[in-house]
């Protein structure tokens, strides 16, 4: 892992309240984005969304996220700098009402 790339990933996570590492073709990524941006109306300017499959350094970013979170899959979601997990974790938070509280505070 390159230290400058790792640092830039950490800065991206911290830059906005919501960070989503995704892949454009992934149905779970689409479900997470739909939950956040359509159902819960999170403003786009409050989020950083990276479609790793469309980025030159996408594999490197995914590898860094795996080292940081022990999660190799996408979506890889952070809210307020805290690792949430993937789509199933996001949906579980939504179903128990916690996600709504997290995004209401944005």
Backbone torsions as a table, in degrees:
resi	resn	phi	psi	omega
1	UNK	NA	129.6	178.6
2	UNK	-82.5	132.8	-177.5
3	UNK	-60.3	-42.5	179.0
4	UNK	-63.1	-39.5	178.8
5	UNK	-67.1	-42.3	178.1
6	UNK	-60.5	-42.8	178.9
7	UNK	-63.3	-41.9	-179.5
8	UNK	-66.9	-34.8	176.2
9	UNK	-64.9	-44.5	177.9
10	UNK	-61.5	-38.0	177.9
11	UNK	-67.5	-38.6	176.8
12	UNK	-63.0	-41.7	179.0
13	UNK	-62.3	-39.5	-176.9
14	UNK	-82.0	-17.9	-171.2
15	UNK	-65.3	-36.7	-177.7
16	UNK	-135.4	160.3	-176.6
17	UNK	-60.0	-31.0	-178.6
18	UNK	-122.0	134.2	176.6
19	UNK	-129.1	127.9	177.8
20	UNK	-130.4	119.7	170.2
21	UNK	-97.2	123.0	-172.9
22	UNK	-137.9	-179.6	169.0
23	UNK	-131.7	138.9	-170.6
24	UNK	-60.8	-28.9	-176.3
25	UNK	-94.0	-2.1	-172.6
26	UNK	-82.8	120.1	-179.5
27	UNK	-65.1	-31.2	178.8
28	UNK	-70.5	-35.2	176.2
29	UNK	-65.5	-43.2	178.4
30	UNK	-61.7	-40.5	179.2
31	UNK	-63.7	-42.1	179.1
32	UNK	-64.5	-45.0	179.7
33	UNK	-64.1	-39.0	178.4
34	UNK	-63.8	-43.7	178.9
35	UNK	-60.1	-48.3	-176.2
36	UNK	-70.1	-48.5	-167.9
37	UNK	-96.8	-23.1	178.7
38	UNK	-102.0	-52.3	-177.9
39	UNK	-71.1	-46.6	-174.8
40	UNK	-98.6	-1.3	174.8
41	UNK	54.1	40.0	174.3
42	UNK	-66.1	126.8	178.7
43	UNK	-64.1	138.5	-178.3
44	UNK	-57.9	-30.9	-178.5
45	UNK	-75.2	-3.7	176.6
46	UNK	-97.1	3.2	-172.6
47	UNK	-135.1	149.7	167.2
48	UNK	-113.5	121.2	178.3
49	UNK	-121.4	121.5	178.8
50	UNK	-111.3	121.7	170.8
51	UNK	-91.2	96.2	-170.6
52	UNK	-60.7	-30.5	-179.5
53	UNK	-70.9	-11.8	-179.5
54	UNK	-108.6	11.9	-178.1
55	UNK	-117.9	141.0	179.8
56	UNK	-60.4	-38.9	-178.9
57	UNK	-101.0	22.2	-177.6
58	UNK	-59.6	-41.6	179.1
59	UNK	-64.5	-39.9	179.4
60	UNK	-65.3	-41.3	178.6
61	UNK	-64.2	-42.9	178.9
62	UNK	-63.2	-38.0	178.1
63	UNK	-65.1	-40.2	178.6
64	UNK	-66.1	-43.9	177.4
65	UNK	-60.5	-38.2	177.9
66	UNK	-62.9	-40.0	177.6
67	UNK	-66.8	-38.7	-177.9
68	UNK	-72.6	-34.5	-169.4
69	UNK	-116.1	-11.1	-172.5
70	UNK	63.6	20.7	177.6
71	UNK	-117.4	119.4	-177.8
72	UNK	-90.3	-10.3	-172.2
73	UNK	-101.1	165.6	171.3
74	UNK	-116.2	153.9	1.4
75	UNK	-72.0	152.0	175.7
76	UNK	-120.6	112.1	-165.9
77	UNK	-117.5	135.7	173.5
78	UNK	-124.4	140.3	172.0
79	UNK	-127.8	125.2	-176.5
80	UNK	52.2	41.1	177.0
81	UNK	78.7	-4.3	-179.0
82	UNK	-98.4	132.0	179.3
83	UNK	-69.9	121.9	179.1
84	UNK	-90.3	-41.7	-177.9
85	UNK	124.2	-140.6	-178.1
86	UNK	-108.0	-162.5	-176.8
87	UNK	-62.1	-42.9	-178.5
88	UNK	-63.0	-35.9	177.3
89	UNK	-67.3	-42.2	178.9
90	UNK	-62.4	-45.0	-179.6
91	UNK	-65.6	-36.2	177.3
92	UNK	-64.1	-41.1	176.8
93	UNK	-64.1	-38.7	177.9
94	UNK	-64.9	-45.2	-176.4
95	UNK	-65.2	-29.0	178.7
96	UNK	-97.6	6.1	174.6
97	UNK	87.0	-5.7	-177.6
98	UNK	-71.4	-36.9	-178.4
99	UNK	-62.6	-41.5	179.7
100	UNK	-60.0	-39.6	178.0
101	UNK	-66.2	-41.0	-179.8
102	UNK	-63.8	-43.3	-177.3
103	UNK	-80.5	-24.0	177.3
104	UNK	-65.0	-27.5	-178.0
105	UNK	-82.9	-1.2	-177.3
106	UNK	-72.9	NA	NA
